[in-house]
Amino acid sequence: MKPRIVCVDPDAEVLGALRDALRPRGRAWDLTFFADAAEALAGLCATRPDVVVADPELAGAGVPFLLDVEARWPRGVRIALARGSLGAVEPADRLRPHLTLSGTGPLLAALDLLAERRAALPEPELAARAVAQGGLPPSPATFRALFEAVGADAPPAELARLAERDVAVTAKILQLAGPGGGGVRAALASLDGDLFQHALLALGGVARPDEAALEAANEHARQVARAAALLVPDPALREGAYLAGLLHDVGELVAPAHEAPHAELGAYLLAVWGLPAPVVDAVAYHHRPSAQSADDVTLADVVHFAETVVAADATALDAARLAQLSRSGQLDRWRKGAAAPTSDRT
C-alpha cells in the first residue's frame, strides 16, 4: 500500500508549491491537498493518512491544527512546515509535530526516508501503531537527575552529559533540534529552556516497562556507544558513532508491544523524528550490515562490530560483510586507522 500524505495550508501559493514539489512522487505516494483546516480534520478518518504536513501556526477548531490532528488521528506522522519563527508558538504546542522543517527540499528528503524505512517493515500497520505509542520511556534515574539539574540552572555541558546517558532523552533532544542540529550538545544549545522542560515533562508521561529492564537497556546502549566511538578513526565522526551506538536498539523499547523486528522499527521511528539518515541507516542495518549497498565502512558497520565486542555471546558477527570489506581493502584501512594513536589522528 502506498504511503498516504495529506498537506494542509490555506495559502494557495504555498499549497501550489507543495503540489509542484510532490508531484514527481505521485506514482509512489497517495497525495491529498486541503486548503481548509476544518475540511482536512473532517476527512482524517476517511483519508487515514500516514503523514500530515501543515503550518505549525495553522489553527483548527480553535486550537493549533496539529494538536487537533494528534487528538483525532494519533497514528499519523505530524510534520510542521514552518515559514517563519516558531517563537509565537507555545512550547507545549511545539511538541505536537514529530518533525519541524523549513522548505520543500528538506520535506522531500524526510518523506523519502520515511517511505523507505516504512517499506522495510513487514507490514505498514506496525508503523502506525508505533507512531501512536507517542514516544520512548526515559530512565527514571536520568529523568530525575535532569530535572534536578535544570532546576539548579546547570550549564548546558552538564545537561548534555546527563542526556547522553539515556536513549529516550537523547532521541527527544535530537528530534526537537531538527535536521542539521548536530550532536546533543549542539542540539541543546539551539533549544530554549522552556521547550526543553516541556519535553522532559512529556517524556515523563510515557509508559515505561520494568525499571530494571529499562536500566539494563540503557546500560547496554551506553556500552555499545562508547565502543562505537572508539572504533572510529576520525575524531570528527566520533559523536555520530556514539549517537548511532546509543540509539541502535531504540526499537527494543517499542518492539515488544508490537512483535516487530526492532532494528527496522527503530529506524522508522528515528526517521519519523528527523534524525540524520546515516544514523537511521545504522539502526536499520546494525544486525545485518551486509544488506547495505555501500562498499565503504559505514556507521552500521561500526555499530555492528561494536555490539559484537560488547555482547559477543548474544550478537552474531556478519561474516559476509566482514569478507566484503576485507576484499575491498576497506577493512584493513579502517583497522589501521582505528588502531592509530590518538595524537596521529586528524
Secondary structure, DSSP 8 states (H G I E B T S, - for coil): ---EEEEE-S-HHHHHHHHHHHGGGTTTSEEEEES-HHHHHHTHHHH--SEEEE-TT-BSSSSBHHHHHHHH-TTSEEEEE-SS-STTS-HHHHTSSSEEE-SHHHHHHHHHHHHHHHHTSS-HHHHHHHHHH------HHHHHHHHHHHHTT--HHHHHHHHTT-HHHHHHHHHHH-TT--SHHHHHHHS-HHHHHHHHHHHHTS----HHHHHHHHHHHHHHHHHHHHT-S-GGGHHHHHHHHHHTTGGGGTHHHHT--HHHHHHHHHHHTT--HHHHHHHHHSS-GGGS--SS--HHHHHHHHHHHHTTTT----HHHHHHHHHHTHHHHHHHHHHS-GGG--
